[in-house]
Amino acid sequence: MIPIRDENPTQIVPVVTYALLGLAGLVFLWQLSLPERGQKLAAYAFGMVPASLLGEATLPPELALVPPAATVFTSMFLHAGWMHLLGNLLYLWIFGNNVEEAMGHLRFALFYFLTGTIAALAQALPDPTSTIPVVGASGAISGVLGAYLVLHPRARVLVWLPLAGLAHLSAGVVLGLWFLIQILSSVLSDAQEGGVAFLAHIGGFVAGMALVPLFRRRRRTG
C-alpha cells in the first residue's frame, strides 16, 4: 500500500516540513558523492550505533567524529539508498504539513526530534551490544504518522493498492495497517541481520500518539 496524497488541506506554509525534506535530500546527495567505502564509514560515523550510544563499545578514533549522543540526530538525515530516502520523504510530505499546522512550527520541530530520539532508543535498548548502524528519518516520521492518526483519523487518503489500484481510505485505516505491518515485521525479522529498524518505527509511532496532547496548540474559545 503506497499513499499518494491526503485530502486534508492546510492554511500554513509548512516551513519545518520543507526544511526537513530539503536537508534529507542534500545529505543524501553528499552521501552519493562519497566513494563506496566512504559511504560505509559515514554510516558508522554519523549513524546511531547502539553499542556506542549506550556505552557498550567505542568507535575507532577516525570514526568518532561526533559524540555518540549526537548521532541520534545526525542519523536522522542519512539514508541507505534511494528507496529508503524516497519512501521516508513521501510519508513526511503527505502527513507532515497537517501535524505542523496543528502544533506550530517550533513545537513541530521539537516534536519531530523528540520522537526521533525515542525511536532511536526503542531500537537500541533491546540490543545494547549491537554494532549495526541505524540510519534514516523513519523513526521521527513514524512519530509524525502517530500524531496524524490521533489528529485526523477520518481524513481521506488516496493510496495505491497492489492488484486493486487506486482507492480512498481513511487515515485511520491507512496508518493503522501501516503500524500493524511494522509490528508483524518486527516479530518476523532477525535484528541481528540488520535491515529495517522496525522497533524504531514502533517506538516513534507510539511516542507520536502519546505526545500529541502536549504539543498541539490550544484552541482559543470565544
C-alpha positions in Angstrom: 0.0 0.0 0.0 1.5 3.3 -1.1 0.0 6.6 -0.1 -0.3 9.2 -2.9 -1.8 12.2 -1.1 -4.3 13.1 1.6 -7.4 15.2 1.2 -6.7 17.4 4.2 -5.7 20.9 3.2 -3.7 23.2 5.4 -3.6 27.0 5.7 0.0 27.4 6.6 3.3 27.1 4.8 4.9 24.1 6.5 8.4 25.5 6.6 9.8 23.0 9.0 8.5 20.0 6.9 10.0 21.6 3.8 13.3 22.2 5.6 13.5 18.6 6.8 12.7 17.3 3.3 15.4 19.5 1.8 18.1 18.7 4.4 17.5 15.0 4.0 17.9 15.3 0.2 21.0 17.4 0.5 22.7 15.0 2.9 21.8 12.1 0.6 23.5 13.8 -2.3 26.5 14.3 -0.1 26.5 10.6 0.7 26.3 9.8 -3.0 29.4 12.0 -3.6 31.5 9.7 -1.4 33.2 6.6 -2.7 31.6 3.3 -1.6 34.0 2.9 1.3 33.3 6.5 2.4 29.6 5.9 2.4 30.0 2.9 4.7 32.3 4.9 7.0 29.8 7.7 7.1 27.1 5.3 8.3 29.3 4.4 11.3 30.5 7.9 12.0 27.1 9.6 11.8 24.6 6.8 12.1 23.3 5.6 15.5 25.3 2.6 16.7 23.5 1.1 19.7 26.7 -0.2 21.4 28.4 3.2 21.0 25.3 5.2 22.1 24.8 3.1 25.3 28.5 2.9 26.2 28.9 -0.8 25.5 31.6 -0.1 22.9 33.6 2.7 21.4 34.2 3.6 17.8 37.7 3.9 16.4 39.1 7.5 16.7 38.8 8.1 13.0 35.1 7.4 13.1 34.3 9.2 16.4 33.6 12.4 14.6 30.6 13.4 16.8 29.6 12.5 20.3 27.6 9.3 20.5 24.5 11.1 21.8 24.7 13.4 18.8 24.3 10.5 16.4 20.7 10.2 17.5 20.2 13.4 15.5 22.7 13.0 12.7 21.4 9.6 11.9 18.0 11.0 11.0 19.4 12.7 7.9 21.3 9.7 6.5 19.7 7.1 4.3 20.7 3.7 3.0 19.6 4.2 -0.6 17.1 5.9 -3.0 14.1 3.8 -2.0 14.8 4.4 1.7 15.0 8.1 1.1 12.0 8.5 -1.2 9.8 6.3 1.0 10.5 8.5 4.0 10.2 11.7 2.1 6.8 10.6 0.7 5.3 10.0 4.1 6.7 13.2 5.5 5.4 15.2 2.5 1.9 13.8 2.8 1.4 13.8 6.6 3.9 16.4 8.0 2.1 19.6 7.0 -1.1 18.8 8.9 0.8 17.9 12.0 2.9 21.0 11.7 -0.2 23.1 11.4 -1.7 21.6 14.5 1.4 22.2 16.6 3.0 25.3 15.1 6.5 25.4 13.6 8.7 25.4 16.7 6.6 22.8 18.6 6.6 20.6 15.5 10.4 20.8 15.2 10.8 19.8 18.8 8.2 17.0 18.5 10.0 15.6 15.4 13.4 15.3 17.1 11.9 14.1 20.4 10.0 11.3 18.7 13.1 10.5 16.6 15.1 10.2 19.8 12.6 7.9 21.5 12.5 5.8 18.3 16.3 5.5 18.4 16.2 4.4 22.0 13.4 1.9 21.2 15.8 0.3 18.6 18.9 0.5 20.8 17.8 -0.6 24.2 16.6 -4.1 23.3 20.1 -4.9 21.9 22.6 -2.6 23.5 25.6 -4.5 22.2 24.6 -4.2 18.5 27.3 -2.6 16.3 24.9 -2.3 13.3 24.5 1.5 12.5 20.9 2.7 12.3 20.3 5.5 9.7 17.2 7.2 8.4 14.4 9.5 9.4 11.9 6.6 9.7 11.6 6.8 13.5 10.9 10.5 13.6 8.5 10.3 10.6 6.7 7.4 12.4 6.1 9.9 15.2 4.5 12.2 12.7 2.3 9.4 11.5 1.2 8.5 15.0 0.3 12.2 15.6 -1.6 12.4 12.4 -3.6 9.3 13.3 -4.7 11.0 16.6 -5.4 14.4 15.0 -7.1 13.3 11.7 -8.2 9.7 11.9 -11.1 10.3 9.4 -9.1 12.3 6.8 -9.2 10.6 3.4 -6.0 9.3 1.9 -5.6 8.3 -1.7 -3.5 5.1 -1.8 -2.3 2.6 -4.4 -3.1 -1.0 -3.5 -1.4 -3.9 -5.3 -3.8 -5.7 -7.5 -6.6 -3.2 -6.8 -5.2 0.1 -8.0 -6.2 3.5 -6.5 -8.5 3.8 -3.6 -9.6 6.3 -1.0 -9.3 5.1 2.6 -9.5 6.8 5.9 -6.2 7.8 7.6 -7.2 5.5 10.5 -7.2 2.5 8.1 -4.0 3.5 6.3 -1.9 4.3 9.3 -3.5 1.5 11.4 -2.5 -1.0 8.8 1.0 0.6 8.5 1.5 0.2 12.2 0.2 -3.4 12.2 2.7 -4.2 9.4 5.6 -2.8 11.5 4.6 -5.0 14.5 4.3 -8.1 12.3 7.6 -7.4 10.5 9.4 -6.8 13.8 8.2 -10.2 15.1 9.3 -12.0 11.9 12.6 -10.2 11.3 16.0 -11.0 12.6 17.5 -7.9 14.0 21.0 -9.5 14.1 21.0 -9.5 10.3 20.4 -5.7 10.0 17.8 -4.3 7.6 14.8 -2.2 8.6 14.7 -0.8 12.1 11.1 -1.9 12.9 11.4 -1.2 16.6 12.3 2.4 15.8 9.2 2.6 13.7 7.0 1.2 16.5 8.6 3.3 19.2 8.3 6.5 17.2 4.7 5.9 16.3 3.6 5.2 19.9 5.5 8.2 21.1 3.9 10.4 18.4 0.4 9.3 19.6 1.2 9.8 23.2 2.9 13.2 22.9 0.2 14.9 20.7 -1.7 16.4 23.7 1.5 18.1 24.9 2.5 19.6 21.6 -0.8 20.5 19.8 -1.7 24.2 20.1 -4.6 25.1 22.4 -7.7 26.2 20.5 -9.0 29.6 21.6 -12.6 29.8 22.7 -14.7 32.9 22.4 
